[in-house]
Amino acid sequence: MREIDEEDFRCVSLDIKQLYDDFCVLKDGTLRGPSNFNNLTVRWYLNHSDTPNVRCDVNNFDFFSTRLIRKDEEITANYRSYDERGLNFTPCSDSD
């Protein structure tokens, strides 16, 4: 994770800005994201759930399971627990 300065966005295309919006988190008023988008770990691909099976250590952005996760079960996190921005989508119910 690295802190991203708003100045970094001054001369980038809308597609690049969208990439940062999709993959970065806002914590303590600072946008944070991967140091290199070519080396994303699995944590960048977790889907949101209001009843997640992993939790986020907001100091280091490490994820830990909160219960036994079954084979073929999706790994999910509650985005609201580590990103200060509101969700930019309407969550599906966990039964969907």
QUIDAZI-V362472 format. One record per residue. N is the residue number from 1. RES is the residue in one small letter. OMEGA is omega in whole degrees, 0 to 359 (* if undefined). Layout:
# QUIDAZI-V362472
N_RES_OMEGA ; N_RES_OMEGA
This chain:
# QUIDAZI-V362472
1_m_174 ; 2_r_175 ; 3_e_183 ; 4_i_181 ; 5_d_179 ; 6_e_178 ; 7_e_179 ; 8_d_184 ; 9_f_186 ; 10_r_187 ; 11_c_180 ; 12_v_181 ; 13_s_177 ; 14_l_178 ; 15_d_179 ; 16_i_176 ; 17_k_179 ; 18_q_177 ; 19_l_179 ; 20_y_178 ; 21_d_182 ; 22_d_190 ; 23_f_183 ; 24_c_179 ; 25_v_176 ; 26_l_180 ; 27_k_182 ; 28_d_177 ; 29_g_182 ; 30_t_176 ; 31_l_181 ; 32_r_181 ; 33_g_182 ; 34_p_178 ; 35_s_180 ; 36_n_181 ; 37_f_177 ; 38_n_183 ; 39_n_180 ; 40_l_175 ; 41_t_183 ; 42_v_182 ; 43_r_180 ; 44_w_184 ; 45_y_179 ; 46_l_175 ; 47_n_180 ; 48_h_170 ; 49_s_173 ; 50_d_176 ; 51_t_187 ; 52_p_175 ; 53_n_170 ; 54_v_176 ; 55_r_183 ; 56_c_168 ; 57_d_189 ; 58_v_177 ; 59_n_183 ; 60_n_185 ; 61_f_171 ; 62_d_182 ; 63_f_182 ; 64_f_178 ; 65_s_178 ; 66_t_179 ; 67_r_176 ; 68_l_179 ; 69_i_184 ; 70_r_175 ; 71_k_179 ; 72_d_177 ; 73_e_177 ; 74_e_176 ; 75_i_185 ; 76_t_178 ; 77_a_175 ; 78_n_183 ; 79_y_183 ; 80_r_183 ; 81_s_181 ; 82_y_178 ; 83_d_184 ; 84_e_178 ; 85_r_174 ; 86_g_177 ; 87_l_179 ; 88_n_179 ; 89_f_175 ; 90_t_183 ; 91_p_172 ; 92_c_173 ; 93_s_181 ; 94_d_180 ; 95_s_179 ; 96_d_*
